[in-house]
Amino acid sequence: MNTETVVVPADGGVLPGDLVVPESARAVVLFAHGSGSSRHSPRNRAVAATLREAGLGTLLIDLLTEEEERRDVVTAEHRFDIPLLGRRLVAALEWLGTQPRTRDLPVVLFGASTGAAAALRAAAEHPDRVLTVVSRGGRPDLAGDVLPAVRAPVLLVVGGLDHEVLRLNEEAARHLRVAGRVHVIPGATHLFEEPGALEQVAETVREWCKECLGAAPAP
């Protein structure tokens, strides 16, 4: 599977991304990074590789321009700007709908850290395009009053030792009006750095996407 470097127009600038679409892909997973991360995140890339093996396309994209990233390294002013990140993710979602290889595929929004809140905002704005929203160690609570508007099923994956984030995820789940699940990886901390923890995340997400595709109505 070849990786295509793409650029997505957003807010008058461009966002670089890496797109891979396997033959006969049934969906494409759009990754939303957060808290100072980027499309080069080794954890998200590891999860993306597992999902591609399961026949899903992946788009790993930076939600900040190069200039914004340089400024954010110093000021951290953008990484918690959920409306900004949400707009950028919507732009990427709409871009996927214009591309020949992805325009007919449902989209899985995969958010890590603050990217989870951005994913939920994008899902609320495009309910007919999003198959499901997945959060890995995310902050869905930062989506605020958007949570009840989400119509796609939601999977919140949290490390069992990431106590505060687990509490925030459980609280956010109570505000959802859709099928949702908080899945705890036992013995894992926030970054899932423990042996086998990230593999458990990837397998959990793969099975969840399979379930969602099986439940989706035929086109």
C-alpha positions as a Markdown table, in Angstrom:
| # | Residue | x | y | z |
|---|---|---|---|---|
| 1 | Met | 0.0 | 0.0 | 0.0 |
| 2 | Asn | 1.5 | 3.3 | -1.1 |
| 3 | Thr | 1.3 | 6.4 | 1.0 |
| 4 | Glu | 0.2 | 9.5 | -0.9 |
| 5 | Thr | 1.2 | 12.9 | 0.5 |
| 6 | Val | -1.7 | 15.3 | 0.2 |
| 7 | Val | -2.6 | 18.9 | 1.1 |
| 8 | Val | -6.0 | 19.9 | 2.4 |
| 9 | Pro | -7.1 | 23.5 | 2.0 |
| 10 | Ala | -8.4 | 25.0 | 5.3 |
| 11 | Asp | -8.8 | 28.6 | 6.6 |
| 12 | Gly | -6.9 | 30.0 | 3.7 |
| 13 | Gly | -3.9 | 27.7 | 4.3 |
| 14 | Val | -3.0 | 24.1 | 3.6 |
| 15 | Leu | -2.7 | 21.1 | 5.9 |
| 16 | Pro | -0.3 | 18.3 | 5.0 |
| 17 | Gly | -1.4 | 14.7 | 5.3 |
| 18 | Asp | -0.6 | 11.1 | 4.5 |
| 19 | Leu | -3.3 | 9.1 | 2.8 |
| 20 | Val | -3.4 | 5.4 | 2.3 |
| 21 | Val | -6.4 | 3.7 | 0.7 |
| 22 | Pro | -6.2 | -0.2 | 0.4 |
| 23 | Glu | -8.0 | -2.0 | -2.5 |
| 24 | Ser | -11.7 | -2.5 | -1.7 |
| 25 | Ala | -11.5 | -0.3 | 1.4 |
| 26 | Arg | -14.9 | -0.1 | 3.2 |
| 27 | Ala | -14.2 | 3.0 | 5.2 |
| 28 | Val | -11.4 | 5.6 | 5.8 |
| 29 | Val | -10.1 | 6.6 | 9.2 |
| 30 | Leu | -9.3 | 10.3 | 9.7 |
| 31 | Phe | -6.9 | 10.9 | 12.5 |
| 32 | Ala | -7.1 | 14.0 | 14.6 |
| 33 | His | -4.0 | 14.7 | 16.7 |
| 34 | Gly | -3.9 | 17.1 | 19.6 |
| 35 | Ser | -1.9 | 18.6 | 22.4 |
| 36 | Gly | 1.1 | 19.4 | 20.3 |
| 37 | Ser | 1.3 | 16.1 | 18.4 |
| 38 | Ser | 1.3 | 15.8 | 14.6 |
| 39 | Arg | 0.6 | 13.3 | 11.8 |
| 40 | His | 4.0 | 11.7 | 12.6 |
| 41 | Ser | 2.7 | 10.5 | 16.0 |
| 42 | Pro | 4.2 | 7.0 | 16.4 |
| 43 | Arg | 1.2 | 5.8 | 18.4 |
| 44 | Asn | -1.4 | 6.9 | 15.9 |
| 45 | Arg | 0.8 | 5.5 | 13.1 |
| 46 | Ala | 0.9 | 2.1 | 14.8 |
| 47 | Val | -2.9 | 2.1 | 15.2 |
| 48 | Ala | -3.3 | 3.2 | 11.5 |
| 49 | Ala | -1.1 | 0.3 | 10.3 |
| 50 | Thr | -3.3 | -2.2 | 12.1 |
| 51 | Leu | -6.5 | -0.7 | 10.7 |
| 52 | Arg | -5.0 | -0.8 | 7.1 |
| 53 | Glu | -4.3 | -4.5 | 7.6 |
| 54 | Ala | -8.1 | -4.8 | 8.3 |
| 55 | Gly | -8.9 | -3.1 | 5.0 |
| 56 | Leu | -9.5 | 0.4 | 6.1 |
| 57 | Gly | -8.0 | 3.5 | 4.6 |
| 58 | Thr | -6.2 | 6.1 | 6.7 |
| 59 | Leu | -5.6 | 9.8 | 6.6 |
| 60 | Leu | -3.1 | 11.2 | 9.1 |
| 61 | Ile | -3.2 | 15.0 | 8.9 |
| 62 | Asp | -1.8 | 17.9 | 10.7 |
| 63 | Leu | -4.5 | 20.2 | 12.0 |
| 64 | Leu | -2.2 | 23.2 | 12.3 |
| 65 | Thr | -0.2 | 24.9 | 9.5 |
| 66 | Glu | 3.6 | 25.0 | 9.8 |
| 67 | Glu | 3.5 | 28.6 | 11.0 |
| 68 | Glu | 0.9 | 27.8 | 13.6 |
| 69 | Glu | 2.8 | 24.7 | 14.8 |
| 70 | Arg | 6.0 | 26.8 | 15.3 |
| 71 | Arg | 4.0 | 29.4 | 17.3 |
| 72 | Asp | 2.2 | 26.7 | 19.3 |
| 73 | Val | 5.5 | 25.1 | 20.4 |
| 74 | Val | 6.2 | 28.3 | 22.3 |
| 75 | Thr | 2.8 | 29.5 | 23.4 |
| 76 | Ala | 0.6 | 26.3 | 23.3 |
| 77 | Glu | -2.2 | 28.7 | 22.2 |
| 78 | His | -3.7 | 26.4 | 19.5 |
| 79 | Arg | -3.6 | 22.9 | 20.9 |
| 80 | Phe | -6.5 | 23.6 | 23.2 |
| 81 | Asp | -8.4 | 25.7 | 20.6 |
| 82 | Ile | -11.1 | 23.1 | 20.1 |
| 83 | Pro | -13.2 | 25.3 | 17.7 |
| 84 | Leu | -10.1 | 25.8 | 15.5 |
| 85 | Leu | -9.2 | 22.1 | 15.5 |
| 86 | Gly | -12.8 | 21.2 | 14.8 |
| 87 | Arg | -13.0 | 23.5 | 11.8 |
| 88 | Arg | -9.8 | 22.0 | 10.4 |
| 89 | Leu | -11.1 | 18.4 | 10.9 |
| 90 | Val | -14.3 | 19.4 | 9.1 |
| 91 | Ala | -12.2 | 20.7 | 6.2 |
| 92 | Ala | -10.4 | 17.4 | 6.0 |
| 93 | Leu | -13.7 | 15.5 | 6.2 |
| 94 | Glu | -15.2 | 17.5 | 3.4 |
| 95 | Trp | -12.0 | 17.1 | 1.4 |
| 96 | Leu | -12.3 | 13.3 | 1.6 |
| 97 | Gly | -15.8 | 13.7 | 0.2 |
| 98 | Thr | -14.3 | 15.3 | -3.0 |
| 99 | Gln | -11.6 | 12.7 | -3.7 |
| 100 | Pro | -12.4 | 9.8 | -6.1 |
| 101 | Arg | -11.0 | 7.1 | -3.9 |
| 102 | Thr | -12.7 | 8.2 | -0.7 |
| 103 | Arg | -15.8 | 10.2 | -1.6 |
| 104 | Asp | -18.1 | 7.1 | -1.3 |
| 105 | Leu | -16.5 | 5.8 | 1.9 |
| 106 | Pro | -17.9 | 6.3 | 5.3 |
| 107 | Val | -15.4 | 8.1 | 7.7 |
| 108 | Val | -14.2 | 7.0 | 11.1 |
| 109 | Leu | -13.0 | 10.0 | 13.1 |
| 110 | Phe | -10.1 | 8.9 | 15.4 |
| 111 | Gly | -9.1 | 11.6 | 18.0 |
| 112 | Ala | -6.3 | 11.5 | 20.5 |
| 113 | Ser | -6.1 | 14.0 | 23.4 |
| 114 | Thr | -7.7 | 17.3 | 22.4 |
| 115 | Gly | -8.3 | 15.8 | 18.9 |
| 116 | Ala | -11.1 | 13.7 | 20.4 |
| 117 | Ala | -13.1 | 16.9 | 21.1 |
| 118 | Ala | -12.4 | 18.1 | 17.6 |
| 119 | Ala | -13.6 | 14.8 | 16.2 |
| 120 | Leu | -16.9 | 15.0 | 18.2 |
| 121 | Arg | -17.5 | 18.5 | 16.9 |
| 122 | Ala | -16.9 | 17.4 | 13.3 |
| 123 | Ala | -19.2 | 14.4 | 13.8 |
| 124 | Ala | -22.0 | 16.6 | 15.1 |
| 125 | Glu | -21.6 | 18.9 | 12.0 |
| 126 | His | -21.6 | 16.0 | 9.5 |
| 127 | Pro | -23.9 | 13.2 | 10.9 |
| 128 | Asp | -24.5 | 11.6 | 7.5 |
| 129 | Arg | -20.8 | 11.3 | 6.7 |
| 130 | Val | -19.4 | 9.9 | 9.9 |
| 131 | Leu | -19.6 | 6.2 | 10.7 |
| 132 | Thr | -18.2 | 6.4 | 14.2 |
| 133 | Val | -16.0 | 8.5 | 16.5 |
| 134 | Val | -13.1 | 6.8 | 18.4 |
| 135 | Ser | -11.1 | 8.5 | 21.1 |
| 136 | Arg | -7.7 | 7.3 | 22.4 |
| 137 | Gly | -6.7 | 8.8 | 25.7 |
| 138 | Gly | -8.8 | 11.7 | 24.6 |
| 139 | Arg | -10.6 | 14.7 | 26.1 |
| 140 | Pro | -14.2 | 14.4 | 24.9 |
| 141 | Asp | -15.2 | 16.6 | 27.8 |
| 142 | Leu | -13.7 | 19.5 | 25.9 |
| 143 | Ala | -16.4 | 19.1 | 23.2 |
| 144 | Gly | -18.8 | 20.6 | 25.7 |
| 145 | Asp | -22.4 | 21.2 | 24.6 |
| 146 | Val | -21.8 | 19.5 | 21.3 |
| 147 | Leu | -21.9 | 16.0 | 22.9 |
| 148 | Pro | -25.6 | 15.6 | 22.8 |
| 149 | Ala | -25.7 | 16.5 | 19.1 |
| 150 | Val | -23.4 | 13.6 | 18.0 |
| 151 | Arg | -25.3 | 11.0 | 16.1 |
| 152 | Ala | -22.5 | 8.5 | 15.3 |
| 153 | Pro | -21.6 | 5.7 | 17.9 |
| 154 | Val | -18.7 | 6.6 | 20.1 |
| 155 | Leu | -15.8 | 4.5 | 21.5 |
| 156 | Leu | -13.7 | 6.1 | 24.3 |
| 157 | Val | -10.5 | 4.1 | 24.9 |
| 158 | Val | -8.7 | 5.0 | 28.1 |
| 159 | Gly | -5.8 | 3.6 | 30.1 |
| 160 | Gly | -6.9 | 2.1 | 33.5 |
| 161 | Leu | -4.2 | 4.0 | 35.3 |
| 162 | Asp | -5.0 | 7.3 | 33.6 |
| 163 | His | -7.4 | 8.1 | 36.4 |
| 164 | Glu | -8.3 | 11.7 | 35.8 |
| 165 | Val | -8.8 | 11.2 | 32.0 |
| 166 | Leu | -10.9 | 8.1 | 32.7 |
| 167 | Arg | -13.1 | 10.2 | 35.0 |
| 168 | Leu | -13.5 | 12.9 | 32.4 |
| 169 | Asn | -14.4 | 10.3 | 29.7 |
| 170 | Glu | -17.0 | 8.7 | 31.9 |
| 171 | Glu | -18.5 | 12.1 | 32.6 |
| 172 | Ala | -18.6 | 12.9 | 28.9 |
| 173 | Ala | -20.2 | 9.6 | 28.0 |
| 174 | Arg | -23.1 | 10.5 | 30.2 |
| 175 | His | -23.9 | 13.4 | 27.9 |
| 176 | Leu | -24.0 | 11.4 | 24.7 |
| 177 | Arg | -27.4 | 10.4 | 23.3 |
| 178 | Val | -26.0 | 7.7 | 21.0 |
| 179 | Ala | -24.6 | 4.2 | 21.5 |
| 180 | Gly | -21.2 | 4.6 | 23.2 |
| 181 | Arg | -18.7 | 2.7 | 25.2 |
| 182 | Val | -15.9 | 3.5 | 27.5 |
| 183 | His | -13.3 | 0.8 | 27.0 |
| 184 | Val | -10.5 | 0.6 | 29.7 |
| 185 | Ile | -7.1 | -0.9 | 28.9 |
| 186 | Pro | -6.0 | -2.4 | 32.2 |
| 187 | Gly | -2.7 | -1.3 | 33.6 |
| 188 | Ala | -2.2 | 1.4 | 30.9 |
| 189 | Thr | -1.2 | 5.0 | 31.5 |
| 190 | His | -2.1 | 8.0 | 29.3 |
| 191 | Leu | 0.2 | 7.3 | 26.4 |
| 192 | Phe | -0.3 | 3.5 | 26.4 |
| 193 | Glu | 3.5 | 3.0 | 26.7 |
| 194 | Glu | 3.2 | -0.3 | 28.6 |
| 195 | Pro | 4.1 | -3.5 | 26.8 |
| 196 | Gly | 1.1 | -4.6 | 24.7 |
| 197 | Ala | -1.1 | -1.7 | 25.6 |
| 198 | Leu | -1.1 | 0.1 | 22.3 |
| 199 | Glu | -1.7 | -3.3 | 20.5 |
| 200 | Gln | -4.8 | -3.7 | 22.7 |
| 201 | Val | -5.9 | -0.3 | 21.6 |
| 202 | Ala | -5.5 | -1.1 | 17.9 |
| 203 | Glu | -7.3 | -4.4 | 18.2 |
| 204 | Thr | -10.2 | -2.8 | 20.2 |
| 205 | Val | -10.6 | -0.1 | 17.5 |
| 206 | Arg | -10.4 | -2.6 | 14.7 |
| 207 | Glu | -13.2 | -4.7 | 16.2 |
| 208 | Trp | -15.3 | -1.7 | 16.9 |
| 209 | Cys | -15.0 | -0.4 | 13.3 |
| 210 | Lys | -15.9 | -3.9 | 12.1 |
| 211 | Glu | -19.0 | -3.9 | 14.3 |
| 212 | Cys | -20.0 | -0.4 | 13.1 |
| 213 | Leu | -19.6 | -1.4 | 9.4 |
| 214 | Gly | -21.7 | -4.5 | 10.0 |
| 215 | Ala | -24.4 | -2.4 | 11.5 |
| 216 | Ala | -24.3 | 0.3 | 8.9 |
| 217 | Pro | -27.1 | 0.3 | 6.3 |
| 218 | Ala | -26.1 | -0.8 | 2.8 |
| 219 | Pro | -25.5 | 2.1 | 0.4 |
